[in-house]
Amino acid sequence: MSNLIVRDLYKTMTHTKTHLVQSKEIATTCVCPYLFKMSYPFGVVGGERDYLVANTVHDVISLASTTTILDNWQQGKTDTDFENIAKSIDTDSEGIIEESIANAKEKARMEGKTPVLGTFDYEVQDRFHGLMLGLAKRVMKKYERPKRAVTEITITNVKQVQEGRLDAIFEFEDGKYGMIDWKTNNINKASGSGIDRWQLITNLLLANYRYTGDENNWDKCLFGSVVYYEGAYFPRLPLSEDWIDKIKNDRKFAHEILCGERPHAQKPAFCPVCDRNGESSFDCRFYREDSKRASQGDLPENYANIRRLLVKRRYLVLDERAETHKHKFVIDTIIDRLGETTALQELERTGIVHCGYKIHSVNANSITLVKTFDNEDEMTPTLLEPRKIVRIIGIEKDIPLLACVNEKGFVKEVQDTKLVVDLDGNTIAQCARIQLFDLPIIIIPDEINLTRRVLEPMHRFHRLAADIMLPSDMFLDGNQNEYLS
């Protein structure tokens, strides 16, 4: 295999940092690098929020994008036109909305969450209508009907150590694309200077990679937009080089943090979290002061020892996080060296990937795949075990493998040449059926990233140790004259 053995490659990557930075994490870093450090390595999580409405609207749009939105796409000219287009999409999407609401309520019941409010159905319908109105007024007005929509697609660019899940990409007849981030979490206007903008542009780099193989090639990018309630934000193309450089620099910063390095963090002139006393602001100030005192040697020895152990353990957890992406690095490396066709053949021989599948059927949140063979003499059983985490990838022409349409799930059942995979919800299964149905499918191993869940208890213990072992006035904030706890 050209002096390359797959198993040996896995071994050589044992001590290699195979981290991928998520688009949302890069956008957070662009707003303030300390906000990224709150999650990694400190383990600070946001407060409990109910995203049930937002997630349900996302489910509705995921299915509607490939069907009712495309069917009703029109280049309206007046407010009446836009309202009528949105209402037509609403009407044609009634079945999708009802099913998504029912699925969301059942999932909430099964997970033991607080019963949904009586206004839940209305909020989902109203927010969906508002987003469709924003789409019609700002996007459909400018662009002709796309030929295809791709939704909820995870794109991995190993070479640039970035990964993200894009809400929707609309492909046009001339080979160009437009990308949309749906702002479903509230009805506020999208921010043209905060996380909304940075995440949009960061995801556009991934979309460039999908369609050209190069994140810096903007030839096929027609537009990028954050569609919010009754409106949309469009950054003007070509994008500012300063914006793109900032994203790349902050991606590098986040990656270095994940790899256990200590890049310098500079608080911006204005942070929308700390300077507005927002969520996590007290924790951010605490850790900034805590790190400063530690570097100056001002902490009591007993507390300093505990702190040192916690920091060490946090970075060990980050090392474990790198393991979750190792499969992608191995696959990408082998494809680079051998070419995709030869690489997949070699990977299948070693049992890393499984090729030759097609979708057979979908039942609720389960998708059944069938392994096909050109010659019956070649038929062999499916060699996968239940509960294995896998990624189902539909191979698209002229698209990098890790940027093709895909979905992650758990192997539920193996029956000779049939494979049943559980996906995370009925809507995702339906989207997978639509997007993967006519494509040859390969299956690669995947993992679940539980890093933040593991880091959170360390954060709580760190704060508890500080409260018990440090003088109450040690972290007094002179600007606000309050104890940062």
Secondary structure, 3 states (H helix, E strand, C coil): CCCCCHHHHHHHCCCCCCCCEEHHHHHHHHHCHHHHHHHCCCCCCCCCCCCHHHHHHHHHHHHHHCCHHHHCCCCCCCHHHHHHHHHHHHHHCHHHHHHHHHHHHHHHHHCCCCCCCCCHHHHHHHHHHHHHHHHHHHHHCCCCCCCEEEEEEEEEEHHHCEEEEEEEEEECCCCCEEEEEECCCCCCCCCCCCHHHHHHHHHHHHHHHHHHCCCCCCCCEEEEEEEECCEEECCCCCCCHHHHHHHHHHHHHHHHHHCCCCCCCCCCCCCCCHHHCCCCHHHHHHHHHHHHHHHHCCCCHHHHHHHHHHHHHHHHHHHHHHHCCHHHHHHHHHHHHHCHHHHHHHHHHCCCCEEEEEEEEEECCEEEEEECCCCHHHCCCCCCCCCCEEEEEECCCCCCHHHCCEEEEEEEEEECCEEEEECCCHHHHHHHHHHHCCCCEEEEECCCCCHHHHHHHHHHHHHHHHHHHCCCCCCEECCCCEECC
